[in-house]
Amino acid sequence: MKNTYLLLILVAILATSCGSQKITNPYSTSELIAHDTQGIVTLRGVSDEFKGESEAEANAHKKAMQHLFYMGFPGTDMKNPMIQKGQRIETENKAFFDEFYKSGYKQYITSNKVDYYGCQTETKNCVTAASTFTLNYNLLRRDLERNKILNKIGF
């Protein structure tokens, strides 16, 4: 009798979940996926809710890079943030970061895989993106140093 009751509950749960066509985002945070090669990192970022896929993808990239810049990834070999001054550096160098997040960061991405998900709210045309991308860390660091966003290592 107890097994029959559990089976009925399981069937009811499966029936209600299969009837829903909305897919929600299974990811919750940015993360470092791999750092296999010197100077190359693979990151995963998850966007906020946007009306279009391109905005959601750009936001996923921005959030993962900001995580790398300002927090690092504890428990990995990239545990320290790239930018020690914190996020105020974006205010101090607004023109640079406006252009960087608009399209400049794309030159450092060597591969990109994006999955799109419907939002959890009932908003029409709402999408979130989960992007797993490979970033040329050495080239990015060099350009941040040239633009005086970072100090050169040892200076």
C-alpha positions as a Markdown table, in Angstrom:
| # | Residue | x | y | z |
|---|---|---|---|---|
| 1 | Met | 0.0 | 0.0 | 0.0 |
| 2 | Lys | 2.8 | 2.4 | 0.9 |
| 3 | Asn | 4.6 | 1.7 | -2.4 |
| 4 | Thr | 1.4 | 2.3 | -4.4 |
| 5 | Tyr | 1.0 | 5.7 | -2.6 |
| 6 | Leu | 4.6 | 6.7 | -3.5 |
| 7 | Leu | 4.2 | 5.5 | -7.1 |
| 8 | Leu | 1.0 | 7.7 | -7.4 |
| 9 | Ile | 2.9 | 10.7 | -6.1 |
| 10 | Leu | 5.7 | 10.1 | -8.5 |
| 11 | Val | 3.4 | 9.8 | -11.5 |
| 12 | Ala | 1.6 | 13.0 | -10.4 |
| 13 | Ile | 4.9 | 14.9 | -10.2 |
| 14 | Leu | 6.1 | 13.7 | -13.6 |
| 15 | Ala | 2.7 | 14.4 | -15.2 |
| 16 | Thr | 2.7 | 18.0 | -14.0 |
| 17 | Ser | 6.4 | 18.7 | -14.9 |
| 18 | Cys | 6.1 | 17.1 | -18.4 |
| 19 | Gly | 3.1 | 19.3 | -19.1 |
| 20 | Ser | 5.0 | 22.5 | -18.7 |
| 21 | Gln | 6.8 | 23.7 | -21.8 |
| 22 | Lys | 8.8 | 26.4 | -20.1 |
| 23 | Ile | 12.5 | 25.6 | -19.6 |
| 24 | Thr | 14.2 | 27.5 | -16.7 |
| 25 | Asn | 17.8 | 28.2 | -16.3 |
| 26 | Pro | 19.6 | 25.4 | -14.4 |
| 27 | Tyr | 22.7 | 27.4 | -13.6 |
| 28 | Ser | 23.1 | 29.9 | -10.8 |
| 29 | Thr | 26.5 | 31.4 | -10.8 |
| 30 | Ser | 29.6 | 32.2 | -12.9 |
| 31 | Glu | 32.4 | 29.6 | -12.6 |
| 32 | Leu | 35.8 | 28.7 | -13.8 |
| 33 | Ile | 35.4 | 25.5 | -15.9 |
| 34 | Ala | 39.1 | 24.9 | -16.9 |
| 35 | His | 42.5 | 26.4 | -16.9 |
| 36 | Asp | 44.3 | 23.6 | -18.8 |
| 37 | Thr | 46.7 | 25.8 | -20.8 |
| 38 | Gln | 48.8 | 28.7 | -19.6 |
| 39 | Gly | 47.0 | 31.9 | -20.6 |
| 40 | Ile | 43.7 | 30.3 | -21.6 |
| 41 | Val | 40.7 | 29.9 | -19.2 |
| 42 | Thr | 37.2 | 28.5 | -19.8 |
| 43 | Leu | 34.5 | 30.3 | -18.0 |
| 44 | Arg | 30.7 | 29.9 | -17.6 |
| 45 | Gly | 28.5 | 32.9 | -17.1 |
| 46 | Val | 24.8 | 33.2 | -16.6 |
| 47 | Ser | 22.8 | 36.2 | -17.6 |
| 48 | Asp | 20.0 | 38.1 | -16.1 |
| 49 | Glu | 16.6 | 38.2 | -17.9 |
| 50 | Phe | 16.6 | 40.1 | -21.2 |
| 51 | Lys | 14.3 | 40.5 | -24.1 |
| 52 | Gly | 16.8 | 39.2 | -26.7 |
| 53 | Glu | 19.3 | 36.5 | -27.0 |
| 54 | Ser | 22.2 | 38.8 | -27.9 |
| 55 | Glu | 21.8 | 41.0 | -24.9 |
| 56 | Ala | 21.5 | 37.9 | -22.6 |
| 57 | Glu | 24.7 | 36.4 | -24.1 |
| 58 | Ala | 26.6 | 39.6 | -23.7 |
| 59 | Asn | 25.4 | 39.9 | -20.0 |
| 60 | Ala | 26.5 | 36.3 | -19.4 |
| 61 | His | 30.0 | 37.1 | -20.7 |
| 62 | Lys | 30.1 | 40.3 | -18.6 |
| 63 | Lys | 29.1 | 38.6 | -15.4 |
| 64 | Ala | 31.7 | 35.8 | -15.8 |
| 65 | Met | 34.5 | 38.3 | -16.7 |
| 66 | Gln | 33.5 | 40.6 | -13.7 |
| 67 | His | 33.8 | 37.5 | -11.5 |
| 68 | Leu | 37.3 | 36.9 | -12.9 |
| 69 | Phe | 38.2 | 40.6 | -12.5 |
| 70 | Tyr | 36.9 | 41.3 | -9.0 |
| 71 | Met | 36.5 | 38.1 | -7.1 |
| 72 | Gly | 38.6 | 35.4 | -8.7 |
| 73 | Phe | 37.5 | 31.7 | -8.3 |
| 74 | Pro | 38.3 | 30.4 | -4.8 |
| 75 | Gly | 39.5 | 26.8 | -4.7 |
| 76 | Thr | 41.1 | 27.1 | -8.2 |
| 77 | Asp | 44.5 | 28.3 | -9.4 |
| 78 | Met | 42.7 | 31.6 | -10.4 |
| 79 | Lys | 41.7 | 32.2 | -6.8 |
| 80 | Asn | 42.9 | 35.9 | -6.7 |
| 81 | Pro | 41.0 | 38.6 | -8.6 |
| 82 | Met | 42.8 | 40.1 | -11.6 |
| 83 | Ile | 41.9 | 43.7 | -10.6 |
| 84 | Gln | 42.7 | 44.4 | -6.9 |
| 85 | Lys | 41.1 | 47.8 | -6.8 |
| 86 | Gly | 37.6 | 46.3 | -7.1 |
| 87 | Gln | 34.7 | 47.4 | -9.3 |
| 88 | Arg | 35.3 | 51.1 | -8.7 |
| 89 | Ile | 37.9 | 50.8 | -11.5 |
| 90 | Glu | 35.0 | 50.7 | -14.0 |
| 91 | Thr | 33.8 | 54.1 | -12.8 |
| 92 | Glu | 37.3 | 55.5 | -12.9 |
| 93 | Asn | 37.8 | 54.2 | -16.5 |
| 94 | Lys | 34.2 | 54.5 | -17.7 |
| 95 | Ala | 35.0 | 55.1 | -21.4 |
| 96 | Phe | 37.3 | 52.1 | -21.6 |
| 97 | Phe | 34.8 | 49.7 | -19.9 |
| 98 | Asp | 31.8 | 51.0 | -21.9 |
| 99 | Glu | 33.6 | 50.1 | -25.1 |
| 100 | Phe | 35.0 | 46.9 | -23.6 |
| 101 | Tyr | 31.6 | 45.5 | -22.6 |
| 102 | Lys | 29.9 | 46.8 | -25.7 |
| 103 | Ser | 32.1 | 44.7 | -28.1 |
| 104 | Gly | 35.8 | 45.0 | -27.2 |
| 105 | Tyr | 35.8 | 41.8 | -25.0 |
| 106 | Lys | 34.9 | 39.6 | -28.0 |
| 107 | Gln | 38.4 | 39.8 | -29.3 |
| 108 | Tyr | 39.6 | 37.7 | -26.3 |
| 109 | Ile | 37.0 | 34.9 | -26.7 |
| 110 | Thr | 38.4 | 32.0 | -28.8 |
| 111 | Ser | 35.3 | 29.7 | -28.5 |
| 112 | Asn | 31.8 | 30.1 | -27.2 |
| 113 | Lys | 28.8 | 27.8 | -26.6 |
| 114 | Val | 25.5 | 29.4 | -25.4 |
| 115 | Asp | 22.3 | 27.8 | -24.2 |
| 116 | Tyr | 19.2 | 29.9 | -23.9 |
| 117 | Tyr | 16.4 | 29.4 | -21.4 |
| 118 | Gly | 13.0 | 30.9 | -20.9 |
| 119 | Cys | 12.6 | 33.1 | -17.8 |
| 120 | Gln | 10.9 | 31.9 | -14.7 |
| 121 | Thr | 8.4 | 34.8 | -14.8 |
| 122 | Glu | 5.5 | 34.9 | -17.3 |
| 123 | Thr | 7.1 | 37.8 | -19.2 |
| 124 | Lys | 6.8 | 37.5 | -23.0 |
| 125 | Asn | 10.0 | 37.4 | -25.0 |
| 126 | Cys | 12.2 | 36.9 | -21.9 |
| 127 | Val | 15.4 | 34.9 | -22.1 |
| 128 | Thr | 18.4 | 34.1 | -20.0 |
| 129 | Ala | 21.7 | 32.7 | -21.4 |
| 130 | Ala | 24.3 | 30.3 | -20.0 |
| 131 | Ser | 27.5 | 30.8 | -21.9 |
| 132 | Thr | 30.6 | 28.6 | -21.7 |
| 133 | Phe | 33.5 | 30.3 | -23.4 |
| 134 | Thr | 37.2 | 30.2 | -23.7 |
| 135 | Leu | 39.1 | 33.4 | -23.0 |
| 136 | Asn | 42.7 | 34.3 | -23.9 |
| 137 | Tyr | 43.7 | 35.5 | -20.4 |
| 138 | Asn | 47.2 | 36.5 | -21.4 |
| 139 | Leu | 46.1 | 38.8 | -24.2 |
| 140 | Leu | 43.4 | 40.3 | -22.0 |
| 141 | Arg | 45.9 | 40.9 | -19.2 |
| 142 | Arg | 48.4 | 42.5 | -21.6 |
| 143 | Asp | 45.7 | 44.9 | -23.0 |
| 144 | Leu | 44.5 | 45.8 | -19.5 |
| 145 | Glu | 48.1 | 46.7 | -18.5 |
| 146 | Arg | 48.5 | 48.8 | -21.7 |
| 147 | Asn | 45.4 | 50.7 | -20.8 |
| 148 | Lys | 46.6 | 51.3 | -17.3 |
| 149 | Ile | 43.7 | 49.3 | -15.8 |
| 150 | Leu | 46.2 | 46.8 | -14.2 |
| 151 | Asn | 49.7 | 47.4 | -13.0 |
| 152 | Lys | 52.3 | 45.2 | -14.7 |
| 153 | Ile | 53.2 | 42.2 | -12.6 |
| 154 | Gly | 56.0 | 43.2 | -10.2 |
| 155 | Phe | 55.4 | 47.0 | -10.5 |
